[in-house]
């Protein structure tokens, strides 16, 4: 309420302070204006009388009747009569008491569609911004002038009487002011074109078109397009020939067109960042309606469309402010910046002009030009805002480019590091392949040697039997027994190779079985004990109950192969009637299996050297392949294998298997 009261007081003050000045002579004399030498310009509205012709049918002869003469009413300085379809008659009596008889009467409204003056005077539009008449006022005489006005727009008829000797000074000042004003608008429009060409953002294009449309409307309002419409319309000869003969229609056309581009600009610059359904609905609705209104102006303007357009123009202006406020409430900074100039400009610049057009406020410098200065301020502010926005976008692009360069640089460093790591990994893998290939080559050599030796013995024994080198039965039986043993050795080599192949295949699989180790080992131990006794050695099977379930996850075939290889190795180096010991016990959350023999044994230094060869190169005393297979299988099951030996006391081989639930 305080803001509204302040606005009303400001409008009243401006209307009083800026109302047209009245000469001291004739200020209280009703419809007579006295002209003196000390004044070169007069506002006629304070002394003129008006008569509304609602039917537009009275002629000059009709006005001579006493009845109509008495209907004239004093204007009392009023110059705006709002939107009406009536014709207005103006009567004023000029008493020339000056020494100058050459005067010019100007209607300060370039949107007027038809003017008739009595007595007839010469209409001047060349080099003039408003319709002007050159009149001669005889010195010391009174001259009564009648003027008839018709317009499709607002009936604003401010009249000014100016001495021709001072006319050109006034015209120079007006042209200088307008030149500066429109020059600034042109610079803003060109600046927006440059921004559009630089960014290809259609928001800048829409705003430039908005500025150009309002600039065209202001050119019509200020009278710069007066020669384009011709003088025939003012005399009534071409008023109905086409809508483009009416400056008020063209003014409203460009005004609505500018409003359309304004909504397109708002939609393009705000809605990509703001989600306001109400604001979007308002903009999209008006972006559809505005083009149809522009088309309607071309065909229906003379039918009284001007008053409808008045409400449409200013309601859409308020809706534009509402859209900006709704987006600002969503936190959009650009909407907040747009609201800063929009709200005060609408309140203190646009509303006074609207009240002038509607006939509420009088015509004066404030009501006539406040909207123009307000629009200029709005254009300048938004142009600065658009430049700041473009500059911000440019900085973001530069920062994004720098971040991209830094990211690519980091990627390059990481890629280089990755390539170096992969190169090192490939080098290690290549070295491992070389070691593996060397290992395989040596293993094949050992296998070839170990297989060739028994086969050579078999070949020699068979040849001896074929050629009957030995004729004694006991010798032949010994040869056959040795051949049989060598064939068994060859079969064991083949079984070892198959076991090694199976262990390599099983190394990447999880095909293990959960078994109760005590029961399983008891069964396998009895089978191995029978094999040991068959080989001519004694077997001591040391299996006592564990006192608890010892569950292990194993491949039974592979673990049996480990036991078989170790037992075979023990039998090979244990003399006849020697003892082979099989023992199972619990140790550190695992089961521990020991295979011991009573052979000759070896020293600690030699044991370490042979043990390393057994498990790294596959070379062993006797069947090194069997020990290599045993080590491979035990480690795949998560266990360990080692050996102990003393000279003259035999050797002991140990390996462990982890219990289930012991941290596997």
C-alpha positions, 0 to 999 in steps of 0.5 A, spaced: 500 500 500 505 504 501 508 503 494 501 504 491 500 511 495 507 513 493 506 511 485 500 515 485 503 521 489 509 521 484 504 521 478 500 527 481 506 531 482 509 529 475 502 531 472 502 538 475 509 540 475 510 537 468 503 540 465 504 545 459 506 552 461 500 557 460 501 564 458 500 569 463 495 573 458 489 569 457 490 564 463 483 565 465 479 567 459 476 561 457 477 559 450 481 565 448 489 565 448 493 572 448 499 572 444 505 577 446 512 578 443 515 575 450 513 568 448 515 564 442 511 558 444 504 556 447 500 550 449 493 551 446 490 545 451 489 550 457 485 555 452 481 550 447 474 547 448 472 540 445 466 537 443 465 530 442 462 527 435 460 520 437 457 519 430 462 522 426 457 526 422 457 533 424 460 538 418 463 545 419 456 548 417 453 544 423 458 547 428 455 554 426 449 552 429 448 555 436 446 549 439 452 545 437 456 552 439 453 551 446 456 544 447 463 546 447 466 544 453 473 547 456 479 542 456 482 545 462 489 543 459 487 536 458 489 533 452 488 525 452 481 523 451 483 515 451 480 510 446 474 512 442 470 511 436 468 518 436 471 524 432 473 530 437 472 538 435 477 543 438 475 550 438 480 556 440 480 563 439 487 566 438 488 574 440 495 576 436 497 582 440 505 581 438 508 583 432 509 577 429 504 574 424 507 567 422 506 562 426 505 554 426 500 550 429 503 543 431 499 537 433 504 533 437 501 526 436 504 522 430 499 517 430 493 521 428 489 518 422 485 524 420 485 532 421 481 537 418 482 544 420 478 550 419 479 555 416 483 551 411 491 552 412 497 549 409 499 542 412 506 541 413 509 534 414 516 535 410 522 536 415 517 535 421 516 530 426 508 531 427 502 534 423 503 542 422 500 547 419 502 554 417 497 559 419 497 567 419 494 571 425 493 578 423 496 583 428 491 586 433 486 581 431 482 575 434 482 568 430 478 562 431 480 556 429 476 549 429 480 542 428 477 536 427 480 529 429 479 522 428 484 516 430 483 508 430 488 509 436 488 513 443 485 520 442 491 524 444 491 531 441 496 536 445 496 542 441 502 547 440 503 554 437 510 556 435 513 562 432 516 560 425 522 564 427 524 560 433 521 553 430 528 551 427 532 551 434 526 547 437 527 542 431 534 542 432 534 540 439 529 535 438 533 531 432 539 532 437 536 528 442 533 523 438 539 522 434 543 520 441 537 516 443 536 512 437 544 511 436 544 508 443 539 503 441 542 501 434 549 500 438 545 495 442 542 492 436 548 491 433 551 488 439 546 483 440 547 481 432 555 480 434 553 476 440 548 472 436 554 471 431 559 469 436 555 464 440 549 462 435 545 462 441 538 464 439 536 468 445 541 474 442 537 473 436 530 474 439 532 480 443 535 483 437 529 483 434 525 485 440 529 491 440 528 493 433 521 492 433 520 497 439 525 501 436 521 501 430 514 503 434 518 508 437 520 511 431 513 511 429 511 514 436 516 520 435 514 522 428 520 520 424 515 515 419 510 521 418 513 522 411 512 515 409 504 515 411 503 521 406 498 527 407 492 524 404 490 520 410 490 526 414 485 530 409 481 523 409 483 521 402 486 515 403 484 513 411 480 507 409 485 505 403 489 500 407 491 499 414 498 501 412 496 508 412 494 508 419 500 509 423 497 507 430 495 500 427 503 500 424 505 502 431 501 497 435 503 491 430 510 492 431 509 493 439 505 486 439 511 483 434 516 486 439 512 483 445 512 476 441 520 476 440 520 478 448 517 472 450 521 468 445 527 471 448 525 469 455 523 462 454 530 461 450 534 464 456 530 462 462 527 455 461 533 451 460 535 452 467 528 453 470 523 448 471 517 453 472 510 449 469 506 456 470 511 460 467 512 455 461 505 455 460 504 463 460 510 463 455 508 458 450 501 460 450 503 467 448 508 465 443 502 462 440 497 468 441 501 474 439 502 472 431 495 471 431 494 478 434 499 481 429 495 478 423 488 480 426 491 487 426 492 487 419 485 486 417 481 488 423 484 494 426 479 499 424 473 495 427 475 498 434 481 493 435 485 498 438 482 498 445 483 491 446 490 491 444 491 496 449 489 491 454 493 486 451 499 489 450 499 491 458 497 485 460 502 481 457 507 486 459 505 484 466 505 477 465 512 477 462 514 480 469 510 475 472 514 470 468 521 473 470 519 473 478 516 466 478 523 464 475 527 468 480 523 465 485 526 458 483 533 461 484 535 463 477 540 468 477 539 471 470 531 471 472 533 475 478 538 480 474 532 481 469 527 483 475 532 488 477 530 493 471 523 490 469 519 492 475 521 499 477 521 500 469 514 498 469 512 501 475 515 508 474 515 508 466 510 504 462 504 505 467 504 512 466 504 512 458 499 507 459 495 512 463 496 517 458 493 513 452 487 511 457 486 518 458 487 518 465 494 522 465 495 529 461 500 529 456 507 532 458 514 530 458 514 525 463 508 521 461 510 522 454 517 520 454 518 516 461 517 510 457 522 511 452 527 512 457 525 506 461 526 502 455 533 505 453 535 503 460 532 496 460 535 495 453 542 497 456 541 493 462 539 487 459 545 488 454 550 488 459 547 482 462 547 478 456 555 481 455 556 478 462 553 472 461 557 471 454 563 472 458 561 467 463 560 462 458 567 464 455 570 463 461 567 456 462 569 454 456 576 456 457 576 453 464 573 447 460 578 447 455 584 447 461 580 442 464 580 437 458 587 439 457 589 437 464 585 431 463 588 429 457 595 430 460 593 426 466 591 420 461 597 421 457 601 420 464 597 414 466 597 411 459 605 412 459 605 409 466 600 403 464 604 402 458 611 401 462 607 397 467 604 392 462 611 392 458 614 390 465 609 385 466 610 382 459 617 382 460 616 378 467 611 373 463 616 372 458 622 371 463 617 366 466 616 363 460 623 362 458 624 359 465 618 354 464 620 352 457 627 351 460 624 347 466 620 343 460 626 342 456 630 339 462 624 335 464 623 332 458 630 330 458 629 327 465 623 323 462 627 321 456 633 318 460 628 315 465 624 312 460 630 310 456 634 306 461 628 301 463 626 300 456 634 299 454 634 294 459 627 290 457 630 290 450 637 287 452 633 282 456 628 280 451 634 280 446 638 275 451 632 271 451 630 271 444 638 269 442 638 264 448 644 268 451 642 265 457 640 257 457 639 256 465 632 257 467 634 260 474 638 266 469 632 266 465 627 267 470 631 273 473 631 276 467 624 276 466 623 278 473 627 284 472 624 286 465 617 285 469 620 290 474 622 295 468 615 295 465 612 297 471 617 303 472 615 305 465 608 304 467 609 308 473 612 314 469 606 314 464 601 314 470 606 320 473 605 324 466 598 323 466 597 325 474 601 331 472 597 333 466 591 332 471 594 336 476 595 342 471 588 342 469 585 342 476 589 347 478 584 352 475 578 349 477 574 348 484 572 341 483 574 338 490 570 334 495 569 334 502 572 328 506 573 326 513 580 325 513 581 319 518 576 315 515 579 316 508 586 315 510 585 309 514 582 306 507 588 308 503 593 306 508 591 299 508 591 299 500 598 302 500 600 297 506 599 291 501 603 294 496 609 295 500 608 288 503 608 286 496 614 289 494 618 285 500 618 291 505 614 291 512 609 297 513 608 300 519 601 304 519 600 309 525 593 311 525 590 313 531 583 317 532 584 324 532 578 325 537 575 330 533 572 330 525 578 332 521 574 335 514 578 336 508 577 339 501 581 335 496 581 331 490 582 324 492 585 321 486 591 327 486 592 326 494 592 318 493 597 320 487 602 324 492 601 318 497 603 313 492 609 317 489 612 318 496 611 310 498 614 308 491 620 313 492 621 310 499 620 303 497 626 304 492 631 306 497 629 301 502 633 295 502 629 288 503 626 287 509 626 294 511 620 298 514 616 303 511 612 308 516 605 311 514 603 316 519 597 321 520 596 326 525 593 333 527 598 339 527 596 347 527 589 346 524 591 341 518 592 334 518 600 332 517 602 325 513 609 322 514 612 317 509 618 314 512 623 309 510 629 305 513 634 306 507 641 309 507 639 316 508 643 322 505 646 328 509 643 335 510 647 339 505 646 333 500 639 333 502 638 340 501 641 340 494 637 334 492 630 337 495 631 343 491 632 340 485 626 335 486 621 341 487 624 346 482 627 342 476 623 336 477 630 332 477 630 327 483 634 321 486 630 316 481 623 318 479 624 326 480 618 326 476 614 323 482 616 328 487 615 334 482 608 332 481 607 331 489 609 338 490 605 341 485 599 337 488 600 339 495 601 346 494 594 347 489 591 344 495 594 349 500 598 345 503 606 344 504 611 339 503 618 338 506 623 332 507 628 330 513 634 325 512 640 322 516 645 318 514 644 311 516 637 312 519 633 313 513 628 319 510 622 322 512 617 326 507 612 330 510 606 334 507 600 338 510 593 339 508 588 345 511 582 343 515 576 346 513 574 352 517 581 353 519 581 360 515 581 357 508 
